Amino acid sequence: MTLARWRRRVALLTAAVVALTVPAAAFAHASVTSTFPKYRQELRRGPASVRISFDQKVDALPNAIRVYDAHGRLYSRGVRELAHGYTVATTLSALPKGAYTVRWQVVSGDGHVVSGVYTFGVRVRAPEPLQAYGAGGPTTSEHIVRWLYFVALALLLGGLGFRLLILPRQLPPALERRFFWITGIGVVGALEVGIAAFLLRAEDALQLPLGRFIYGDLSPIAGGTRFGTAFIAMTLGFAFVAALLFLAWLTELRWLLWAAFATGLGFASGLSLSGHSAVDQGASKWSELADWVHLSSASLWAGGVIMLVTVFVTERALGRESFVRFSRLAPLLMAILLGAGIYLSVLRLPGVDDLWQTGYGRVLMVKLGLVALALAWGAAHHFLVRPRLRTAGRGVARSLLGESAVAMSILLVAAVLVDSKPPAPRPAPPAQAVHARR
């Protein structure tokens, strides 16, 4: 490494450290210090009132606190200020057994309207704020953002896996630069798109316009839901991966790439620990493991295909060697992907006819069709392209681009599936009906 190159990299690292150490301006709006009932608290009997306390004096709006049941019936009556304006309360009608949503809004001392939402239950478990009354559920924007997140993971994990498992230790400078560009885009995308996904989900739960959402209380979502906990852990984890990648580019130490690869794979499990495999009927540690294996193998395969295209376009001779090596790894990845996917499909679909009778099943059929196309494409590469690799020329790159497009399509359908609700388990037939058939 030349002295000028070393100095440039040290300057960039110094700039990054300085940027991270500059303190951000703190918001001055009111924050919640306590609530009654507490976030997601399960009560043995219905409370007579709801109270929310703040760290500064606030002004209560006419409908400062609204309490709804799961069907949207309003139980709150009026609003009053307590503790010299530091607490806002509302009186409740008699609450029957059920789950309840609290939506509140007050004027902070800085003049901004601060809002929030949380849930509690009376003799039932309270739902997460993401399932609070009024939340609309996943939108098209969330599907697109989730897809972009999967693409980012594929670029990061697939790029790192391809570099470490397929490519030689020493690469031509042009290809090395492109590798860091691809994985850098992947890790930055995982961070930025992850933040966008969290904000979209929180906006849906709060049901606020942008001007007021900026001052919304996100603490019940960030700290009181699996999704929020996973978001915080994954954001911190991928920030660490970004640092490892930057140091690997700076120092050219290969072990830093291995550390980034292992860390990225580990924190990708946050999606599995907060999704359907962790919370739906039949969820277990095995379903969480299968979901993580499914996601990891898909990311390694899809990102690997993109890296293979990059290598083939940059260094044709090295591309041919990489094609042969990747053709040995890809079938294993696809077999793992299929095995984990079939297990999860059987777990989530109560009956075979749910494939065509439910929205979740129909989306799954589209995904299965695309996976079948990817398998056929991979088989063509293995049996038709590989034997004539030296004479195939540009046709290989175009074919790989086609396979990468199929991979991106599979990730898009997977994003829709992640945000979709699997069909509910079918109730068991009544005992009398069973005896009657006998």
N, C-alpha and C positions, 0 to 999 in steps of 0.2 A: 504494500500500500504506500503510495507516495505521501510526502509530508504535507503537500497542499490538500490532498484528499482527506488526510487525517484531521487537519485543522478545520476544514469545512464541516466535517461530521461532529467534531467537538463543539463548534460554534452552534450548530443546530441543536445538539443535546442541551447546551447551556440555555439557549433560548426557550426550549421546552420546559426545563426546570424552572426558569424564572416565571414563565407563563402560569405554571401550576402553583407557584407560591404566592402570586399576587392575590390578595383577598378580594372576594366578590362583595359587592354592596349588599347589605342585609335589608330585607323587606321590613317595613315598619308597621304592617297591618296586624290586627289582633289575631292571636292564636288561641286555640282551645286548650285549657288547662285540665278540665275534668268535665264529665257528663254523668247524668243519672237518667236512665240506666246507662251502664257503661257500654262501650262498643261490643256488640255481639254477645251481650250478657243474656243468659237464660234465667228468667225469674219464675218463682213458684206461683206468684199471683200478679195480676196487673197492677202497675204503679198508678198513683193518683195524679202524677205530674211528670213532666220531662224538664230537666234543668241542664243548662249548658253554661259553664263558667269560662271566662277569658282572662288573659294576662293584662288587659287594659280595659278601660271603660268603653262600652259600645252603646249604640243607639238601636233599639229594637224596631224593626219594620212592622207594619200591620200584621203580616203573616210570618213573623220571625221564625216560628217553629210549627211545622205541620207533621202530624203523625198519621200514617196510613197503614191499613192492613194489606194483606197480599192481593186483595181484590180492588184496592183503591178507595176504600171507605175511609173518610176523614174522621179521626177521633179527638183531635185537639180542639180546644175552645179558648180563644183569646190568648193574650200574651202580656207578661208583666216583667218589669226589671227589678232585680234584687241586688243586694250587696253594693249599693251605690252605683249601679249600672255595670258591674262586673259580671253579673249573672243574668241570664234571660230564661224565663220559665213559661210553661203553658200547662193548663189543666186538662186532664184527660177524662173522657167518658169511661165507663166500665169496660175493660179490655177482656174479651174472651180469649181462650186458648188460641195461639197462632203466632205468626211472625209479623213484625212491624218495622216500618221504615220511618226514620226521622230525617226530614229535610229542613234545614235552617238557613237563615240569612240575616245578617246584622250589618250596620254601618260602623266601620272601624274608625279609630281616632284620626286616621289619615284621610278620611273621606271616602275610602273604597268600600264597596259592598263585598263582604266576606261571606262565603257560603260553604255548605258541606252536607254530607249525607252519611248516616250510619244505620245499623239495624240492631234490633234486640228481639228476644222471643219470650213468650209467656207459655211456660210448660212445653216448649218445643225449642229445638236448636235454631238459632238465628242464622239466616242465610248470609253469605258474603255481601258487602256493599255493591259488588258488581251485579248481583241478582236482586238488588233493591227494587221496590215498586217504582215504576217509571222508567227504568233502564230498558233501552230498546233492543239490546243484544248486538251481536257482531254486524257490521255494515260492510258495504263493498270497499270502502276506504280501508277498513281493518283487514280485509282479505288481501288487498294489494300490499299493505305494509307488512303483513305476515309473510307474504311471498318474498318480498324484498329481504326480509330477515333471513329466510331460508337460503336465498341466493348468496347473501353475505356469508353465512356459515359455510356454504359450499366453496366459495372462493377462499375463505380462510383455512378451513380444515382440509378440504381437498387439495388446495395448493401446497400446504405444509406436508401433507401425507405424500403427495406426488414427489415433492422435492427430496424428502427423506428416504422414501422406499423405492423410488423408481430411478431418479436421476443420479448421476455420479457426484462425487464430493465436489469436484472442481467443475465450474460451468463457465462458458464464455461470458464476458462482461455484459453483453447485450441481453442475454437470457437471464442472467442473475438480476439485472435491473427489472426486467419484466416480472420475474417471480415476486420481488418485493412490492412492485406496483399492485399485482393481483392480490396478494395476501394483505397488503396495506389497505386496499379498498375494502377487502372483506372485513377486517377488524374494525375499521372506522364505520363501515356500514352496520356492523353488529351493534356498535355503541349508539350511533345516531338513530338508526331505524328502531332499535329497542326503546329508546326514549320516546319516539313518535308513537310506537305501539302502546306504551303505558299511558301516554297523554290521551290518546284516542279512547282507550278503554275507560279511563277516569272521566273523560268528558261525557261519555255515554251514561256513566253512573250518576254523575252530578246533574246532568241535564241542564247545562248552563250555556249561554252564548259566550263567545271567546272573550269579550271584554270583562265578564265576571268570572269566567273559568280561571283566568290568570291568578285570581286571588282566592281560589277555592281551597278548602282544607282537604288535602290528599292523604293525610295521615291514616285514616281508617282503611284506605285502599293499599297504601304502601306497606303498612305494618300489620294490617289485619286480614290479609288475604294471601293465599298461596301465590297468586299471580304477582302481587306486589313484592312479596319476599323474594320470589325468583327473579323479578326485575332488578332489585337492588343487588342481589348476589351476582347475577350475570353481568350487570354493568361494571361492578368492581372487578370481577374476574376477567372480563375482556379488556378492561383498562390495563390490567396487569399483563395480559397477552400482548397488547399494543406496545407496552414498555419492553417486553422481551424481544419482540420483533425489531423494534428500533435499535436495541442494543446489539442484536445479531447482525443487523446491517452495519452498525457502527464498528463492531469489533471483529466481524467475520468468524465468530465462534459458533461451531455447529451445535454444541450442546444447548445453546440458547434456543435454537429452532426446535429441538426435541422438547425442551421445557415448555415452549409456547404451544406446541402440538398437544402435549399431554394436558396442559392446563385448559386449552380450548375445548378438547373433548370432554374433560371433566365438567366444566361449567355449562356445556351444551345440555347436560342432564337437567338443568333448571326447567326447560320446556316440558320434559317428561314428568317432573315432580310437581308441576302445577297444572297439567292438562287433564284430558279425559282419563288417561291411564292411572291417575292418582286419585280421582274424586268420584268417578262414575261407578255404577253398580258392577261388582266383580273386580274392582280395582285392588291391586296387591303390589307387593314389592316385585313380583315377577312381571306384572304388566308394565310397571314403571321401567324395569330393566329392558324388557322387550321394546318398549317405545324408544328408549335411548339408543339401543342397538340399531333399531330401524332408522332413526334419524342420522346416526353417525355413519352408517354404511351408505345411506343415500347421499350424504354430504361428501364423503370420500369419493364415491363414484362420479357424481355430477361435477364436482370441482376437479377431479382427476381428468375427466374428458376435456374440460376447458384448458387445463394446463397442457394436455397432450396436443391440442390444437396450437397453443402458443409455441410449444417446442418445435412442432413440425414446421410452422411458418418461419421460425427464427433460424433453426439449425436443422436442415433436412436430414443429414446423416444421423445426428443424435435423435431426431424424431423417429426414424425407422427403428433404432434400438429401443427407444422408449415405448414405441407401439408394441413391440414384442413383449417387453416386460409387463406393461400394463394389461395386455391381453391375458396374462396369467393371473393377475390379481383381480381383474374386473369380474370374472365368473364367481369368484369367492364372495365378493361384495354383493353381487346380485342375489346369490343364494342366501346369504344372511338377511338381506333386505326382504326377500320373498318369505323366508321362514318366519321372521318376526312379524311381518305384515299379515300373513295368514293367521297366525296366532291371535293377533289383536283384532282382526276382523271377526273371527269366530267368537271372541270374547264380547265384542260390542254389538253383534247382530244376533238377536234372539232366535230368528228363523231365517232360512234360506230365502223365503219370499220377501224378506225385508230389503234384499238387494234391489228389487224393482218397485217395491211398494212404499218406500220411505225416501225422503230427500237425501239423507245420509247415505243410504245404500246406493242410490243412483250416482252420486258423486264418486263413491267408492268404485263403482263399475267403470266410470270414465278413467279413474286412476289405474285400475287393473288393465284396461285396454292400452293405455299408454306404456305401462310397464311391459306388457306383452310385445308392443312395438319396439321398445328399447332392447328387449331380449333378442328379438329377431334381427335387429340392427347389429347388435353385438355379435351374434352368430355369423352374420354375413361378413363382418370384419375378420372374425377368427378363421373362417373356412374359405372365404373367397379373396379377401384383400391381403391377408397376411402372407399367403404363398407367393403372391406377385408384388410384394411390397416395393422391391427395387425399381419396378417399371410402372407402378401405379401413378406416381407423380402427384400432380395437384388434386387428382380425384380423391385421394385419401383425406386431404385437408377439408375438402367440401363435404365428404361423407361424415367426418368427425364433427363438423359444424352442425350437420343435420342431427346427429345423435345428441349433441349438446343442447339443441333446441328442444328435443324431446325431453331431455333431463329437466330443463327449465319449466316445461309444461307440467311435468310430474310434480315439481315443487309447488307450482301454482295450485294444482288440484289438492295437494297435501295441505296447503295453507287454508283452503276452503274447508277441508275435512276437520282440521284442528279447531276451527271456529264454529263447527256445526255440532249439534247435539245428537248423539246416537239415539236410536229408538229405545223406549223404555222396555224393561223386561216384561214378558207376557205373564199375566196372573195365572196361577195354577188352577186347573178346573175344579169346581166344587166337588166335595167328597161325595155328595148324593148323586151327582151326574156320573162319577166314576163307577159307583156301585150299580147304577141303572144300566150302564153299558155292559157290565159283567153279567 
